[in-house]
Amino acid sequence: TVVAFAVLREGAEIVLFSYGSFVSGDNIADLALGAIFGLTCGILVGFALYYGMIKVLGRYFFSVTSWLLIFLAAGMASGAIGFLSNANLISPIIYPIWDSSFLISEQGILGKVLHALLGYISKPSLAQLIGYLMTIFALVVGLNYDKIRRK
């Protein structure tokens, strides 16, 4: 039952994101190419994990994935603060703190990958930076609470 609901939820997310992209005017060919690329990467990662990569990198695997999830959550929190700031529900405090779009554009492939995985924003506000750093701090402390408490 749990597996069925997990698959159903993931399928619903794919449908909602694909429909949202389609409605926003994205090209169907780009959506299909993204779906094929994502499916191919998923299959390759699945085979790599199944055939022993997890055994070789076992002690590092969960550490690396934990940090990736921490940065993903921090990026999502920072993005949420940006949306709330754009809606004038919270103050951006200082906007922008810096402009790194000349180094890495959010519109380029590298910028999009960094934005998706690490929450990269080329022109962040101070509120976004504070939210990003506070999320990382809270998650690191929360994940290491037992170690901190024992000392």
Stockholm file with secondary structure:
# STOCKHOLM 1.0

chainA/1-151         TVVAFAVLREGAEIVLFSYGSFVSGDNIADLALGAIFGLTCGILVGFALYYGMIKVLGRYFFSVTSWLLIFLAAGMASGAIGFLSNANLISPIIYPIWDSSFLISEQGILGKVLHALLGYISKPSLAQLIGYLMTIFALVVGLNYDKIRRK
#=GR chainA/1-151 SS CHHHHHHHHHHHHHHHHHHHHHHTTCCHHHHHHHHHHHHHHHHHHHHHIIIIIHHHTHHHHHHHHHHHHHHHHHHHHHHHHHHHHHTTSSCCSSSCSCCCTTTSCTTSHHHHHHHHHHCCCSSCCHHHHHHHHHHHHHHHHHHTHHHHHHC
#=GC SS_cons         CHHHHHHHHHHHHHHHHHHHHHHTTCCHHHHHHHHHHHHHHHHHHHHHIIIIIHHHTHHHHHHHHHHHHHHHHHHHHHHHHHHHHHTTSSCCSSSCSCCCTTTSCTTSHHHHHHHHHHCCCSSCCHHHHHHHHHHHHHHHHHHTHHHHHHC
//
